[in-house]
Amino acid sequence: MRLQDLYGVGAGRAAFARRVAALSAQFSKNFGAAPAAWFSSSGRAEIVGNHTDHNHGKVLVAAISCDILAAVRKRNDDTVCIRSEGFPAVRFSLADLAPDPSEQGKSVALARGVAKAIADRGYTLGGFDAVTESTIFRGAGVSSSAAFEVLVAEIFNDLYLGGALNKVDKAIISQYAENVYFGKPCGLLDQTGISLGGINKVDFRDPSAPAIENLTPPEGYTLVITNTGGSHAALTEHYAAIKTEMREVAAYFGAEVLREVPYERFFEALPQLRKRVSERAILRAFHFFEENERVDAAAAALKTGDVASFLASIEASGVSSLNCLQNCFVPGSCEQPVTLALHMSDRLIRGGAVRVHGGGFAGTVLAYLSDAEAAAYAAAMGRVFGADNVFTAHVRLPGTIRIVPEELA
């Protein structure tokens, strides 16, 4: 494996070696021994497929070149201890895996939930010590919580299960931890993208067995993610409303999720549907159906090397999120940083595409740009939103894995 497969073209060996040395020293300081194993779990970028996974739709998702790096060593008891810079220490016993409401929203809930989901599958687990350090961009919506969940799943998988869990298993286990223990009703996109690695089309028609197609990202392109600011703390109701309204439309047809409803039946029923649900719910349903088509188009374009059509699908996804999904600003608020960033991007970009990234309402926009254009675009966005809030990344090829730092070519 090459260092650039993890961290992108131009990844510096010296910088990585310093990171490993610092983490090894922290491990020895905390646990009185040297680490025996190393693991890496990345962030992810949603390329196309905004708010479709929770209604069993399709997504195009990529692992990206930032990660949580973990130094790990087995313990001889059933205690899990994880220390992460900037976060409270995680410590719990595998003898006590019941959900604790006081832990909701905390890292310990994620780790405990992962352990519970694995134990419920009949596996015997053991304890471990870990020290982690993250380069996943904070506040950029690239799923640091999912990266942590899948990391813990892979540590257990490697140390105690002999690799018995496949990539989809680890994603489903991690989603369970986030839904049930952490208290966030996310879909499966984040965990799947991180666990798989690379860029993948994922069809969640059956969430317990998603259909996956690995694709080749275009060469000569860079992802630029801009954190436009704004707190996510008061946005839960807005995120939840998207899922709820889509399912209200599905319920009109006697279905649980929109994926069970044929588009033609939905379209024919519009006159009656308007009397039962809001126009916003209908627009969000339109987004769902059309976004699935855009995922198919983007994947087909990648397979034929048609970069222009691939970028056009990303751009169209962004327009639909703005106009139909309506998750680019908080309803009724005159604070609209995401919309501002999108409009600026349309003025700046010549050889790429831009769209809201992730849940929306506040937070980030994603630009997929030619390498030649990326630096100037990042500088322009940094001038408005702050240079520390603009991040560049590449598609990372491996999913969450155990690595041997000195063997990375």
N, C-alpha and C positions, 0 to 999 in steps of 0.2 A: 504494500500500500504506500502511496505517496503522500507527503505532507499536504500537497496542493489539492488532493482529493478531499481532504477534510476542511482546509482553510482557504482554498482558492489559489488562483495564479498569483505568484509573487509572495506566497507565505514564507516568512522568514524563519529559518531553522534556529538562528541564535535567539530570537524572541521566544520561540516555542521552548527551547531548552531552558531559558530563564524562568519561564512559567512552570515547567516541570520541577525545576530545582526549588523554587519558592514553595510550591505545594508539598513537595517531599519534606522540606524542612518543617512546614506547619504540621504535617502528619506526625513526624517524630516528636515535635514539641508537645502535641496533644496526647499522643498515645504511647510514647516511649519506645517506638520501633519504627522500622522503615516500612513503607507501603509494599505490598506484595503483588498488587495488580492495579491497572489503570483502565479507566473507562471514559468514553466521550459520548455526549448526547447533545444534539444540535437544536437550534431554533428552526422555525419553519416559516415559509411564505405561502400564502394562499394566492395562487396565480389567477385562476378563474374559478367561480363557484361560490359566490358570496351568499351566505345564509341559505344553503341548500341541503347541507348534511342532516340537519335536524328534521327534514321532511323526506329523508331517504333519497336525496338527489345525487348529482354527480359533481365532482370537484377535480381541479387540477392543482396539485399541491407539491411544493418542493421543500426539501431540507436545505438549509442555508449555512454558510461558512462562519458561524459563530457557535459556541458550545459551552456546556458545563463539562469541565474536566474534573475527574474524581480520582483521588488516590485512595486505595482500599486495601483492607486486610481482614481476613476471617477472624472471628472470635471463637472461643471455646464454650460460649454460653448462648443464651437466646436473646441477647440484647443487641439492638440496632442503635448505633450512635453515629450521627452525621453532623459534621460541623461545616458551615458554609459562611464565607466572609459576608458580613453585613446582615446576617439573619440569626435568629435565636437557634441554639443547638437543638437538634432532633434526637430524642432518646426515648425508647420504649421497649417493652418486653414482648416477644412473640407469643408469650403465654396470655397476653391481654390484647386482643385484636378487635374488641367491640368498639363501635363508633363512640366518640366523645364529643358531644355538642360544643363544649368549650374550645375544641381544637379547630372548629370550622374556620376556613380561611387561612390556616397555618400549614407550614410545610410538613409538620409531624402528621397531620391528617392525611396528606397525600401518601407518605411512606407507609403509615399504618394500613391505609386502605389498599395499597398495592399488595402488602403482605397478606391481608385477609383474602383478597381475591385469588391469590395464588394458593393459599392454604385450602380454600374452598374447592379447589380443583383436585385436591388429594395429595398435594406435594408436601414434603417435610422440609422446613426451612431452618436455617441457623443464623446466628448473629454476625454482624460485621461492623467494623469501624471505617469511617470514610471522612475525608476532607475534600471539599469541592471548591472550585473557583470558576466563575462564569464570565464569559465575554458576550453573552446574549444581551442584546441592547435593551436596557430597561425602558419601559414606557413606549416601546415601539410595536407592541402587539404581535410579537413573534413567538409567543407561547413558552415562556420560561417555566411555567408550572407543568406543562405537558412534558417538556424536556426533562424535568426533575423526576416526574412519575416514571417515564420510560427508562430513565437511568436506573432508578431503584429496581424496576422489574428486571432489567438486564443483569444487574449485579447479583440478584437472587438466582436468576436463570443460569448464569455462568458459574457461580460459586457452589450452588447446591443442587441444581436440576440437570446438569450436564447438557445444557442447551436445549432442553425439551420444548420450551416455548418458542413458537415461530413469531415472526414480526407482527402478524395480525393479532395473535394471542396477547402479546405485550401491549398493543394499542388498546384492545378491549379491556384488559385488566386495568390499565392506566385511566381510561375513561371512567370506569366504575369508581375508582378512588376519587376522582374529581367530582363526579356527580353525587355520590353517596356520603363520602367522608368530608370532602372539602366544601361541598355545598354549592357548586357551580353547575348549572344544567347545560353543559356544553355538548355539542355533537362529537363525532369521532374524527373529524378532519385533522385536528392538531396532532393528536397522538399517532394517527396513521402516517401522516407525512414525516414525522420525526423518526418513527420506528423503521419505515421503509428506506429512507434515504433516496437521493436522486430526485427526479421529477416524475410524478405518477398521475395518471388518470385513475380516480377511484370512484366506483359506482356503489352507492350505499343502498341499493334496492333492498338487499338483505343485510342489515348492519352486522349481523353475527358472522357473515361470510362475504365481505365486500369483494367485488370484482376489481382486480388491480391490473393496470397495464403500465409497465415501465417505459418511459420515453427518453429521448436524447435531447438535452437542452441545446439551444442554438449557441454556436461558438461566437465569441466576440461581443458578448452582451453582459451587462452589469445590472444588478438590482440596487436601486437607491430607495431607502425607506426614510421618510421624514415624519418625525413625531411633532405634530402641530400643536400639542399642548392640550390642556383640558383634563379634568379629573374623570375617571370612570366610576367613581364611587356612587354617584346618583343616577347611573344609567341602566341599572339592572332591569328596571321596569320597561325601558325602551327596547332593550335586547329581547326580553321575554315577549313583548307585544308582537314582534315579527313572527316568532314561532306560533304564538297563540292565534294570530290573525290568519296565517296560512292554514292552520288546522281548523279554524272556523269554516273556511271555504271548503276544506276537505270534508268536514262533517256534514255540510249541506248535501253531499253526494253519498253519505253513509260510509265514508272512509275515515281512517285515522290520520293519514298523511296525504299530502298532495300527490306523491308518487303513485298512489293507487288510483288516481283520477285521470282518465284520458283527457288530453288537452281539448279535443274536439267536443267532448261532452261539456267541459267547463265553458268553452266559448259559446256554445249554443244556449247555455243556461243563463247567460249574462242578464237578460231582462228580469228574470225571476230572482237571480242571485242578488241584484242590487237592492231588493226589498228585504233581504235577510242579513246582509253583512255590509260593512262600509265600503266605499269606493277605494279607500286605502288598502283594505284587505284584498280587494280584487286586483289592484295594481301589484301588490306584493305577490299574489299568485301568478300574475303574468310574468313577473321577474323570475319566479321559480322555474316555470316551464321554459322560458326563453334562455335562462342561464344554463340549463342542462344542454340545450342545443349549442350554446357557445362553448361549453366544455368539449363537446364532441368535435366542433369545428377546430378548436385550438389544438386538440390532440391529433386530428387528421393532418393539420398543417405542419406540426412538428415531425410527423412520420414521413412527410414528403419533402421536408426542408423548406417549406414555404413560410419564411420568417415574417413577411409582410402580413399574411393572413393570420398568423399566430398573434402578432401584435394588435391587429384589428379586433380580434376577439377579446383581448384584454381591455382595449379601449371601450368597446361596446359594453362590456361588463360594468365598467365604471359609470358609463352614462345611465345604464339601467339602475344601478344602485342609487344614483342621484335622483332619477325621475320616478322610478317605480317602487323600489325598495324603500327609498326615502330615509336612508340611514347616514346621511352626510352632515346633518346638523340636528340639534335637539329641537323638537317642535316648539315654536313660540319664543325661541331664544334668538337674540341678535348677535350672539357670539357664534361665529361660524368659521373656525380655523380650517377645518377640513375642506369646506367649499372654496375658501380662499386659496388653499394650497393646490387644489385641483385646477382652478382657473389659471393661477400662475403657471402651473405645469403645462397647460395647453398652449400658453404663450411661449414657453421656453423650448419645448420638446419638438424636434424635427424627425428623429429616427427612432422612435420608441412609442411607448404607451404608458398611461397612468390610470389609476383607479384607487378608490378607497380600499383600505386594507383591514380585514378582520371585521370585528363587530360594528365599528363605525360610531357615528354621533359625535365622538371626540377621538383624538388619537392620531392615527397614521394614514399616510397615502403611500402607495407603492408605485414606483416608476421602473419599467423594464426598458433599458436604454442601450444603445451601442456604446462600446467602451470609449469611443472617441468623444462622445457627448456627455458621459457620466460626470466627469470632474467639474465642468462648467455648470452643469445643472445643480450638482450638490452644493457648489459655492453660492449660487444664486438663492437656493432654498435656505441655506445656512444664514445668509444675510438677513432674512426675514424671521426665521424660526429659531435661529441659534445654531452655530456650527456643531455644538455638542448634541444636537437633536437630529442630525442627518447622518445616516449610516449606509455604507456600501457593503454589498455581499455578493457571493456567487453561489450557484447551486452546488451543494455538497453531495458527493456520490454515496458514501456509506451511511447507513442508518446508525442507530445507537449501538455501540460495539465496545468490546474490550480491545485495547491497543497496547502495543509495546513501543514506548516512545523512541527508544534508541534504534528501532528497526524501521522507522518511517523513512522512506527513501527521499 
